[in-house]
């Protein structure tokens, strides 16, 4: 696979946040270039809930704007770009990108560090990924239950392991700010928040069936599986209303 030049990213602005327009293949090639560059990069797998959080919190919005790559993980973002008249190629799910990077890591002999979730989940996720992608070395993992007083220790352990990729699962409200705050100190070429991916990989929870994925209804499957997400999902209609009101002006908003 050819490595794309890491500066040339076509984007569409969604309420002032630059979202990558590439599909999976081009995104993967671009991220491979990031890894090979050796410089730290933050990837955000964005969805409408995160965009709405950014509109309400300037600090969170700045984190998203400062990230080196924001990919359209949520189908709502794909829809929004289409409504604005500047569509993205396709949805690029963070869960799928994680697996594609693990697969690419076998060919390029990359090293990976896993951070987040519970001790049981992260250990099992590490075990299963090691079996599935034996050529990609998992050089460390730890759970996500630590406070600011332990940040320095966690960072030191990651730096000592010297991974090429760092996957962080601590919830969108925590993982993106944490990566953004410590991006330079960590110095990992590619750092990406992966939400509930470790839960699925470990077998603790299931991903939406293919039928739900094809109909762009993964959010509905998650809601049916976890009714406690209902309050969080109320943000989605609010996002739709804002997009419809903005129309083609969506891409001009800052």
N, C-alpha and C positions, 0 to 999 in steps of 0.2 A: 504494500500500500504506500502510495506517495504521501509525503508530508507536506501539508499546505503551509504557505508563508503565514506566520502567526500574527501578522498585523492586519491582514485583509479579511475583515469579517463584515459581510453585508447584514445590516440590521434594520429593524423597524422600531420606531419609538412608540411605546405604549405608555401614555401618561408620563413621559420623560424618562422612561427606562428603556435602554437599547436592548432589544430581543433579537437574537441570532435568527436569520432566515434560512439557514442551511437545514438539510435533512440529516438523517443519522450518519450516512457515509462520509459526507463532507465534514460534519461536526467531529466525527471520530478521527479523521485525518488531521484536523486542526488541533485537537487535544493532544494527539501524538506529538505534534510539533511543539506544543507547550512543554510536554514531558522532556523531550530531547533538548530543549533550550536550557534546562536546568534552573530557570528563574521561577520564582513563586507566582502562581496564578490561582485565582479563586473562580470556581464555576458555580453558578446558582441555577438550580432547576426550578424555574419560576412557574407559579400558578396564579389564578385570580385572587386567591386569599392573600398571597404575599404582596401582590400589587396593591390591593386595598390597604393592607397594613402600611405599605410605603407611603400611600397618600395621606395617611393619618399621622405618621411618625417620620419627620424629616431625617432623623438619624438613621432609621432603617432604610429610607429611600436612598440616602447617600451610600450606604453599604452596597445596595443593589447597583447603583450607578458606578461605583468604583470597582466592581467585579470585572475581571478580564473577559468573562463570557457569561451571558445569561441565555439559557436555552428555554424554549417553549414546552415545558413539561405538561402544563395543564391544557386541556382541549379548549378551555375558555380563552386562552391567549391566542390560539390558532384562529378561533372564531373572531376575536377582536381585531386581529390584523387584517382578516378578510373584510370585515365591516369597514375598516378604515381605508380599504382600497390598496393595501400594500401587504399582500399575504406572505406567510412563511411557507416553506416547502411542505412541512409536515410536523406533526407533534414529535418531539424527541423526548421520550420518557427517561427520567433519570435512572430508573431501575434497569432499563435496557442498556443505557449507556454504561452503567457500572459493569454489566456483564460483557459488553463489547470491549471495554478497556481491560478487563481481566483476561479476555481471550487474546487481545493484542499484546498484552503483557507477556504471554507465553512465548511469542515470537521474538519480542524485544528484551526478554529477561528483566522485566520490571520488578520492583519491590513495592509492596503495599502495606499500609498500616490501617487498621480498622479501629474506629473510636466511636463509642456510643452504645445505647440501649442497656439492657441489664447484663450482669455478669454471665448468666446462663445463656442468653441469646447471643451475645457477642462471641462467646467461646464456641458455640455450636455453628454459628455462621462462619467463623474462621475455619473450623474443621471441614465443613461442607465445601467451601470455596477452594480450600487446599486440595481436596479430592477432585473437584470439577476442573480446576485449572492448575495442575501440578507444576507447570513451567513458570507460573507467576508466584514469586516468593512472598508469603505473608510474614513480614519481619516483626510484627507486633500487633497487639490488640489490647484494649481495655474498655471497661464499661463507661457510660456517660454520666455516672452519678458522682460528680465531684464539684466542689464549689470554687469560687475565685481564689481562695487561699491555696488551692492545689494546682492552679493553672501552670505555675512555673515548673512544678514537678512533672506534670503531664507533657508540657512542651519539651522539657529536657529529655524525657524518654523517647519522644518522637524524633527529635533531632539526632539522638544517639543511634536510632535505628536506621536513619538516612533513607526513608522511602522515596519512591518516585511519585506515588499516589497516596493521598490521605482521604479516606471516606469517613465522613462524620455524620452520625445519626443522633441528634439531640433535640429534634423538633425545630421547625422553621424559625420560631421566635428566638431560639437560642443558638442553633448551629451556625447560621449565617453571620450574626454579629460576632460570635466567638472566632470564626475563621477570619473575618475581616479585621478584627482587633489584633490578632496574633499572626497574620499572614507573613510578615517579614521575619518575625522571630522564629516561626516554624521553618520557613525557607523551603517547603516542599514544592516541587514543580507544579503539581496539580492537586488542589484541595477542593473537595466537592461535598456538599451536604446531601445526604441520601435518605432523609426522613425515615420511613418505616421499612426500608429495604432489608435491613438485617432481620427484622421479624419474619418477613416472607422467606428469606434465604434459609433461616434456621428452622423453618417449619412451624413457628409459633402462630403465624396467620397465613392466609391464602391470598394470592393475587386474584383480581377479578377474572372470570372466565373470558375466553377469547371473544365470545359473542358480545359481552359488555364492552370489551376493548374496541371492537370494530364499530360499535354504535356510539363510541365516545361517552360511555356511561360508567366508567370506572368509579367516578365519584358517587354514583347512586349505589353501586355494589358495596362500597366502603360504608356508606350511610346505613344500608340495610344490615350490614355485618356488625357495625358499631353505632347503634342509635345515639350514643352519647356525643357523636360528632354533629348532631343536628344544629346546635347553636352556632357552631363554626360555619356550617354550610349556608347559614342565612346570609352570609356575605355574598354568595354567588349571584342571587338576583339583583343585589345592589350594584355589583360590578356590571352586570348586563345593562342595567338602566343607564349607568354612567357612560358606557360605551355607545349605546344607542343615541344618547343625547349629544355626545361629542361628534359622532359620525366621522367624516373624513378629517375633521380638525383634531382627532385623537392624536395623530402623529406629530402635531405641532405644539402640543401641550408640554410644559416643562414641570 
